Amino acid sequence: MRIILTGSSGRVGRAIVNALAPQHEVIGIDRSPFSTTRITADFADVALLTKAMDGADAVIHTAALHAPHVGVVPDSEFNRINVEGTRLIIEAAQAAKVRRLVFTSTTALFGKSVEDGTAAWVTDDTVPQPRSIYHHTKLAAEALLQQAANDELAVRVIRMSRCFPEEANLMALYRMARGIDVRDVASAHMAALTNRGPAYQRYIISGVTPFKPDDCQRLVSDPGAVLWERAPTLMRAFQDRGWPLPTSIDRVYAGTEARIHLGWQPHYGFEEVLAQLDRGSLEVLPVGAITMQRNE
């Protein structure tokens, strides 16, 4: 396939290139130069998109302004990139008769969802709780894509959970509740390029959780006890390394629909976080790294 990828210099974009390049031609577009990017430019340009889309089989649209840009970049720029840019992608794909569009969205839309002392069990049917311009523009982009999906243009929306480098103890816990390895994010995008079914599909992408819906109340009040029951291997690792247990776990992403309908499976759980830490991978931060920076 000839695939247009926006945001190809970003963390997720680079992982997608790595997953796709052995079998497909990937045309990366990003305003920041990188080895995974062929076209260095702002993607939200009609002429650029018209030329790039010619002969393309699919588009993966990861480029966006994100949560760290909130309060730093004007809201108007969020709308230009996240909403208007998505509209331009849709129109260019339609004009070029591209058959598939995969869009990278976020589980940040669900926010902190503890209610009445119970953690949220978040599924694909959970209603988002947008708070910032980032959330609102992502939802607006999703709405445009849903309207555009039809027999000529299949759309897949990937609501990915957190996958950026963090301190190892946090990453290991998130990997069981609301986090994912960036390589699994990439493989989900790859699966979304070819799966069958309705023209518009939207999925939460997160790691496999050992938790059950019945655990939600205790995940807030006594997460350590639940973790010892559900993930004793991880708890022994915490114990051996002298890491503190969480005081509360506020939500769990149960992304089971993606595994059913995309034929996708995450492969990198908390064990990989520990292994990456031990081998000095840049993907995982040492415990206390952020705390030390804040105290300096």
C-alpha positions as CSV (number, residue, x, y, z in Angstrom):
1,M,0.0,0.0,0.0
2,R,1.0,3.6,-0.5
3,I,0.2,5.3,2.8
4,I,0.2,9.0,3.7
5,L,1.2,9.6,7.3
6,T,0.8,13.0,9.0
7,G,2.8,13.6,12.1
8,S,5.6,11.2,11.0
9,S,8.3,12.9,13.1
10,G,6.3,12.5,16.3
11,R,6.6,9.6,18.8
12,V,3.6,7.7,17.5
13,G,4.3,8.6,13.9
14,R,7.9,7.2,14.1
15,A,6.5,3.9,15.6
16,I,4.0,3.6,12.8
17,V,6.7,4.1,10.2
18,N,8.7,1.4,11.8
19,A,5.8,-1.0,11.8
20,L,4.7,-0.3,8.2
21,A,7.9,0.4,6.3
22,P,8.9,-3.3,5.8
23,Q,5.8,-3.9,3.7
24,H,4.4,-0.6,2.5
25,E,5.4,2.7,1.0
26,V,5.0,5.4,3.7
27,I,5.0,9.1,2.8
28,G,5.6,11.0,6.0
29,I,4.5,14.6,6.4
30,D,5.6,16.7,9.4
31,R,6.7,20.3,9.9
32,S,9.6,19.0,12.0
33,P,12.3,17.2,10.0
34,F,13.2,13.6,10.9
35,S,14.4,10.5,9.1
36,T,10.8,9.2,9.1
37,T,9.6,12.3,7.3
38,R,9.7,12.7,3.5
39,I,7.8,16.0,3.3
40,T,8.8,18.7,5.8
41,A,5.8,21.1,5.9
42,D,2.7,22.0,7.7
43,F,0.2,19.3,6.6
44,A,-2.8,21.7,6.7
45,D,-2.2,22.9,3.1
46,V,-4.6,22.1,0.3
47,A,-1.9,22.1,-2.5
48,L,0.4,19.9,-0.5
49,L,-2.3,17.4,0.4
50,T,-3.6,17.3,-3.1
51,K,-0.2,16.3,-4.5
52,A,0.6,13.9,-1.7
53,M,-2.7,12.0,-1.9
54,D,-2.4,11.3,-5.6
55,G,-2.2,7.5,-5.9
56,A,-2.5,6.8,-2.1
57,D,-4.3,3.8,-0.8
58,A,-4.7,5.0,2.8
59,V,-4.1,7.9,5.1
60,I,-3.0,7.8,8.8
61,H,-3.6,11.1,10.4
62,T,-1.6,11.4,13.7
63,A,-0.6,15.1,13.5
64,A,-2.2,17.3,16.1
65,L,-1.7,19.8,18.9
66,H,-1.8,18.0,22.2
67,A,-2.4,18.5,25.9
68,P,1.1,20.1,26.6
69,H,0.2,22.8,24.1
70,V,-2.9,23.9,26.0
71,G,-2.3,27.4,27.4
72,V,0.8,27.8,25.4
73,V,-0.7,27.8,21.9
74,P,-3.8,29.9,21.1
75,D,-7.1,28.1,20.9
76,S,-7.4,29.3,17.3
77,E,-4.3,27.3,16.4
78,F,-5.9,24.2,18.0
79,N,-8.9,24.7,15.8
80,R,-6.7,25.2,12.7
81,I,-4.6,22.1,13.2
82,N,-6.9,19.7,14.9
83,V,-10.3,20.5,13.3
84,E,-9.7,22.4,10.1
85,G,-6.6,20.3,9.3
86,T,-8.7,17.1,9.7
87,R,-11.4,18.6,7.4
88,L,-8.6,19.2,4.7
89,I,-7.4,15.7,5.1
90,I,-10.9,14.3,4.6
91,E,-11.5,16.5,1.5
92,A,-8.1,15.6,-0.1
93,A,-8.7,11.9,0.6
94,Q,-12.1,12.1,-1.0
95,A,-10.9,13.9,-4.0
96,A,-8.1,11.4,-4.5
97,K,-10.5,8.5,-3.9
98,V,-8.5,7.2,-1.0
99,R,-10.3,4.2,0.5
100,R,-9.2,4.2,4.1
101,L,-8.5,6.9,6.7
102,V,-7.2,6.1,10.2
103,F,-7.3,8.9,12.8
104,T,-5.3,9.0,16.0
105,S,-7.4,10.3,18.9
106,T,-7.0,10.0,22.7
107,T,-8.5,8.4,25.8
108,A,-7.8,11.7,27.6
109,L,-11.3,12.6,26.5
110,F,-12.6,10.6,29.4
111,G,-10.9,12.6,32.1
112,K,-10.8,11.6,35.8
113,S,-13.9,9.6,36.3
114,V,-14.1,8.6,40.0
115,E,-17.7,9.0,41.1
116,D,-19.0,8.1,44.6
117,G,-15.7,6.5,45.5
118,T,-15.7,4.1,42.5
119,A,-13.2,4.0,39.7
120,A,-14.6,4.3,36.2
121,W,-14.7,1.2,34.0
122,V,-14.2,2.9,30.6
123,T,-15.5,1.2,27.5
124,D,-16.0,2.3,23.9
125,D,-19.5,3.3,24.9
126,T,-18.4,5.6,27.7
127,V,-19.4,9.2,27.1
128,P,-16.4,11.6,26.9
129,Q,-16.0,14.4,29.5
130,P,-14.0,17.1,27.5
131,R,-12.4,19.8,29.6
132,S,-9.7,21.5,27.5
133,I,-9.5,22.9,24.0
134,Y,-7.5,19.8,23.1
135,H,-10.3,17.5,24.1
136,H,-13.0,19.6,22.3
137,T,-11.0,19.8,19.1
138,K,-10.3,16.1,19.1
139,L,-14.0,15.4,19.5
140,A,-14.9,17.9,16.8
141,A,-12.4,16.1,14.4
142,E,-14.0,12.7,15.3
143,A,-17.4,14.2,14.4
144,L,-16.2,15.3,11.0
145,L,-14.7,11.9,10.3
146,Q,-17.9,10.1,11.3
147,Q,-19.9,12.3,8.9
148,A,-17.5,11.6,6.1
149,A,-17.4,7.8,6.5
150,N,-19.2,5.9,3.7
151,D,-18.8,3.1,1.2
152,E,-16.1,5.1,-0.6
153,L,-14.1,6.2,2.5
154,A,-13.8,3.8,5.5
155,V,-12.8,5.6,8.7
156,R,-11.2,4.1,11.8
157,V,-10.6,6.2,15.0
158,I,-8.0,5.0,17.4
159,R,-8.5,6.4,20.9
160,M,-5.0,5.6,22.3
161,S,-4.2,5.6,26.0
162,R,-1.0,7.1,27.4
163,C,2.2,5.8,25.9
164,F,4.9,8.5,26.5
165,P,8.0,7.9,28.7
166,E,7.2,8.2,32.4
167,E,8.8,7.0,35.7
168,A,8.9,3.2,35.7
169,N,6.6,2.6,38.6
170,L,3.9,4.8,37.1
171,M,4.3,3.3,33.6
172,A,4.0,-0.3,35.0
173,L,0.8,0.5,36.8
174,Y,-0.6,2.5,33.9
175,R,0.2,-0.4,31.6
176,M,-2.4,-2.5,33.6
177,A,-5.1,0.2,33.7
178,R,-4.8,3.0,31.2
179,G,-1.5,2.9,29.4
180,I,0.1,1.2,26.4
181,D,3.4,0.6,24.6
182,V,3.9,2.9,21.6
183,R,4.6,-0.3,19.5
184,D,1.2,-1.6,20.3
185,V,-0.3,1.7,19.3
186,A,1.5,1.4,16.0
187,S,0.2,-2.2,15.4
188,A,-3.3,-1.1,16.2
189,H,-3.1,1.6,13.4
190,M,-1.7,-1.1,11.1
191,A,-4.6,-3.4,11.9
192,A,-7.1,-0.6,11.3
193,L,-5.8,-0.2,7.7
194,T,-7.4,-3.5,6.6
195,N,-10.2,-4.7,8.9
196,R,-13.7,-5.1,7.6
197,G,-17.0,-3.9,8.9
198,P,-19.0,-0.7,9.1
199,A,-17.6,2.4,7.4
200,Y,-17.0,4.2,10.7
201,Q,-15.4,2.4,13.6
202,R,-13.9,3.8,16.8
203,Y,-11.9,1.9,19.4
204,I,-10.1,2.4,22.7
205,I,-6.5,1.1,22.4
206,S,-5.0,0.2,25.8
207,G,-3.0,-2.6,27.4
208,V,-4.6,-5.8,28.7
209,T,-5.9,-5.2,32.2
210,P,-6.2,-7.9,34.9
211,F,-8.9,-5.9,36.7
212,K,-12.6,-6.7,36.7
213,P,-15.6,-4.3,36.9
214,D,-16.2,-5.6,40.4
215,D,-12.8,-4.2,41.5
216,C,-13.7,-0.6,40.8
217,Q,-14.7,0.5,44.3
218,R,-11.6,-1.1,45.9
219,L,-9.3,0.3,43.2
220,V,-10.1,3.7,44.8
221,S,-10.1,2.7,48.4
222,D,-7.6,-0.1,48.6
223,P,-5.7,-0.5,45.3
224,G,-2.8,-2.4,46.9
225,A,-5.0,-5.3,48.0
226,V,-6.5,-5.5,44.5
227,L,-3.1,-5.5,42.9
228,W,-1.8,-8.3,45.1
229,E,-4.8,-10.3,44.1
230,R,-4.7,-9.5,40.3
231,A,-1.0,-8.9,39.7
232,P,1.2,-10.5,42.4
233,T,4.2,-10.6,40.0
234,L,4.1,-6.8,39.6
235,M,3.6,-6.3,43.4
236,R,6.6,-8.5,44.1
237,A,8.6,-6.4,41.7
238,F,7.5,-3.2,43.5
239,Q,8.4,-4.8,46.8
240,D,11.9,-5.9,45.6
241,R,12.6,-2.4,44.2
242,G,11.2,-0.5,47.1
243,W,8.6,1.4,45.1
244,P,5.6,2.9,46.7
245,L,2.2,1.5,46.0
246,P,-0.5,3.7,44.5
247,T,-2.9,5.4,46.8
248,S,-5.7,5.2,44.3
249,I,-6.5,4.0,40.7
250,D,-9.2,6.2,39.2
251,R,-10.1,4.4,36.0
252,V,-9.6,1.4,33.8
253,Y,-9.7,1.3,30.0
254,A,-11.4,-1.9,28.9
255,G,-10.4,-1.9,25.2
256,T,-11.9,-5.3,24.4
257,E,-13.7,-4.2,21.2
258,A,-10.5,-3.4,19.4
259,R,-9.2,-6.9,20.0
260,I,-12.4,-8.4,18.6
261,H,-13.0,-6.2,15.6
262,L,-9.5,-5.2,14.6
263,G,-8.0,-8.6,15.3
264,W,-5.4,-6.7,17.3
265,Q,-3.6,-7.7,20.5
266,P,-1.2,-5.7,22.7
267,H,2.0,-7.5,23.4
268,Y,4.0,-5.3,25.8
269,G,2.7,-5.3,29.4
270,F,4.3,-4.2,32.7
271,E,7.0,-6.8,32.3
272,E,8.4,-4.9,29.3
273,V,8.4,-1.7,31.4
274,L,10.6,-3.4,34.0
275,A,12.8,-4.9,31.3
276,Q,13.3,-1.6,29.5
277,L,14.2,0.1,32.8
278,D,16.8,-2.6,33.6
279,R,18.5,-2.3,30.2
280,G,18.5,1.5,30.3
281,S,16.0,2.2,27.6
282,L,15.1,5.8,26.9
283,E,11.5,4.7,26.8
284,V,11.3,4.4,30.6
285,L,12.4,7.0,33.2
286,P,14.1,6.0,36.5
287,V,11.8,6.2,39.5
288,G,12.1,9.6,41.1
289,A,13.5,11.3,37.9
290,I,10.6,13.8,37.6
291,T,10.4,14.4,41.4
292,M,14.2,15.3,41.4
293,Q,13.7,17.7,38.6
294,R,10.9,19.5,40.4
295,N,12.9,19.8,43.5
296,E,16.0,21.3,41.8
